[in-house]
Amino acid sequence: MSCVQTIQDYALRSVGIGERLLPRNDFTLCEQFTLIGSGMIWNIYFGTMALATGFFLATALAVGKASSKKWLRKPSEWFIFLFRGSPLFIQFFFAYFFFLSLKQSFPFFDALTSAWLGALIVLFCNTAAYSGEIFYGALRSIPKGDIEAADAYGMTGWSRFRRIIWPTMLRLAWPAYTNEAIFLFHATTLVFFSAFPVWQQRGDALYYAGYFADKTFNPFIPYPILAFYFILLTLVVIWGFGLVNKHLNRHLPVAKRSKMKLRLNLAR
Amino acid sequence: MHWLFYLSFFKVLLLLAITAPVALGFGFLGAMAARSHFPPLAMLGKGYIAIVRGVPDIAFFMFFVIALDQAFEWTRHKILCPEWTDPVRQGNDFIVCQAAKLPLGTAPEWVHETYGFFLAVITFSIVFGAFAANVLFGGMRAVPHAQLETAEAYGMTRRQTFWRILVPQMWVYALPGLSNLWMVLIKATPLLFLLGIEDIVYWARELGSFKNPKFTQYPHGDWRMWYFLALLVFYLGMTRVSEIGLERLMRRLSHGQATAGGELLRKETTA
């Protein structure tokens, strides 16, 4: 079977399009590349969706935590502590069984036990908490002069936040936020490894890599392929976030721009 | 059977207790190698830091345990069965002679478990050692250069400068990074489950479920949710305790240091 044929059969296997049966023996390099790459669709889906939605909650959490009102500050602090203080792995397990028992009482929550929604909610809360802490740190290090200047121009409330505080916060937080995005993509590999079941063998990249390693007893091919895909994804994320960073820093003299500093980190 | 569940908490604590100092040791060696003036050693140190940090998280764990296991078995195979001529990799199988199996096929159950745990500890140590090496390397570079120059002016040798001036001072710069690493290490312990160790995640799943053939005598429904809630609380507690402990350690280390934290302490005591 030629490689083109393999790609046609398996490139969209992880979303249920194409050949139903996974290859069972005589695994070619092409099959491994195609299937693991197909699994990456899920990793990208979880990562981008969680980032896109989590961003807004993160901003709200940061503003809440920096607030002087206790009823705003305490819930944000607790939310951030809850999700940053416990392992994501345990959060997945707990959430899955929690959703499972919810489903038993109310069939309405049926979709929550499947990965595409249930795991996304966990990742959403998780990334919101981590980014919220980053934004909170940035919020506290906004130069005093910027806010005083805004006051002097008569800006208050929403317009001051929208035009001065929020862009500056983003600018200061962006390098750290890029790291957070990278870890989030790495963390998406945990979804199917914890409790969330893989339905009809439609798994993510690690699921397929594990499948091949299991069948061939040879971890030295599928895992480096997985690493290759993730390094590629990381580079794309760095590139994309770098563009935004440039945009956020465009008004500053070159020497004062905040540089992207990469600090890779492990599990959360 | 429940005592196995409680025992698994000790497994986690044991893993933390062993891994933290070993990883710190690896980190220290790595950082020392990375700032060495002997190029191959510096390359080795920097390469160690770069490779381990660049690879995605759990894939590394998954890969390393099998790779280490096969490396051990292959070495023993070469030493113990020199007369064996078949290739070790036959198609999809990894075959070593009976005497080289680790642990031996005849070994009792606990040896298998201990061996698995041992592999996990090595894996954790290597991975976290690289992160610690990076943090310590940064800490060493953060010590004000004037301090080292003063030491040289006093006629200290390079070795003396390193041990007497650099090492005592670097901790305060390395501690924020190290405490962050400790938090990550705590949160990485559930990954033991992925390495095939019967840890708290395993037992929470086993004991909580209701249709498990092993534990039919438990007259309860699906309690997994509550078991995992207990784990969540356990980890949150660990995090909180560590936060408080590290805060105190930072205070102690800042004492008499030329940093903002040290300055604050000085003002507090003199005022």
Interface residues (C-beta under 8 A of the other chain):
Chain A: F81 L82 R84 G85 S86 P87 L88 F89 I90 Q91 F93 F94 F97 F98 L100 S101 H186 A187 T189 L190 F193 L206 A209 G210 A213 K215 T216 F217 N218 P219 F220 Y223 L226 A227 F230 I231 L264 N265 L266 A267 R268
Chain B: R53 G54 V55 P56 D57 I58 A59 M62 F63 I66 A67 R89 N92 D93 F94 V127 F128 F131 V184 I186 K187 A188 T189 P190 L191 F193 L194 V201 A204 R205 G208 D222 R224 M225 F228 L229 L231 L232 Y235 L236 T239 R240
